[in-house]
């Protein structure tokens, strides 16, 4: 019989990533740090489109009992199904990626349990959501990286990245009364336009260290390490 345990705080820490500046198709933002030379009359800003855009962190708490093997639906701060919808709050279109880190913490002191397996917390982007997951080494174990395939226009938001999480069915007693946490960081690279595929590709490579395959409209069709 499966051992019943309570995930008291599936905390989705939405780390707001906002910055101004950047260089054409190579302006990366991570947290509150801009990388690249300033470019006049442009702003590259990425935030969360879930009611917590201005907050540096927001928690999502799951209070119902969960058993190993369960799948848990996720909702954002407004109650809408799904989490990690990224909004472009700047003035230029941008490619966006989100890195999700999954780990276990003690219920009492919320300290990270490095001895417990983060890969036992399973997340994936829904089919048709527009998100593409990276292969290792950028996605492995407790860390998974996802790219939104289409450049996001100013004031536009992506589809929600995650609709649910699943708990490994083979968990033992050491996971009883532990807390699940997800931490996400959003990053952006400026989109130079569909006619400038080489510039877009080089910008992504320089900023993120991956080779993106692009179609004629500038959409990402594959990521190569």
Steps between C-alpha positions, in 0.01 A plus 500: 500500500630844418607710795295815528692820555431871487678744273436800721647763274544446130657842480535642154748780549441735211823693469410817313754575231498863393772709340548787258755509220654242271659476161328401179411130517753451776349677799459235765336563836524277800350603831560873513824499300531612139772360276604683185577852387226762543287563193323835476119513484448133591398329820518128560287402799373158600258433786239252617146529363319353799415791722844496666698683232620772736580269789853354524361169623159340542413169660245244393402273787342160462322391816306188401645156581692345211616142455796369299395462139249787515477780244430843645334783305669840527339844491648850498446779752173601334358146514543438127619151406872482423810682623800680354344706225770747397407853393707733284456837670757676284495671161671234284412139417704235676574130517435365848618201698414386852719281720311307768682355800317232701596397850379373836508695825426427863156608612621671818804704392447499121864406450591329174549126534794424275478132591156463338450454127368808318436293188224320694301820443395472137391797286449543127351756263156406364479402134411796283600757763781641286772397747795283397712322762876494471695175512788443747719658621259794528221269618602227741410378846358785706529763224296527179527773237219595262498734198190677368508424128354827378652845566277688743387842385495802734220476759423143390516196731593141432281200572539360851803273519375247756149370560588234757775313679526127562646323800707186445307190603808334650571752776595363840434607859781756490274726290218503757402852611748661262423812300524526122642819359538626147714803421487659157719761330390666174750634247459689175699559182394776263337391172647682198217411263420203277721631219809482723519131582878493525501791744231336712684169501831661598331705771349187657831315474697785658251558780388148584770274357261294286447476125138570410353374176263766365229492234437778247285688752770493765331235715719252686451149363781320685776566752843344461758499779 
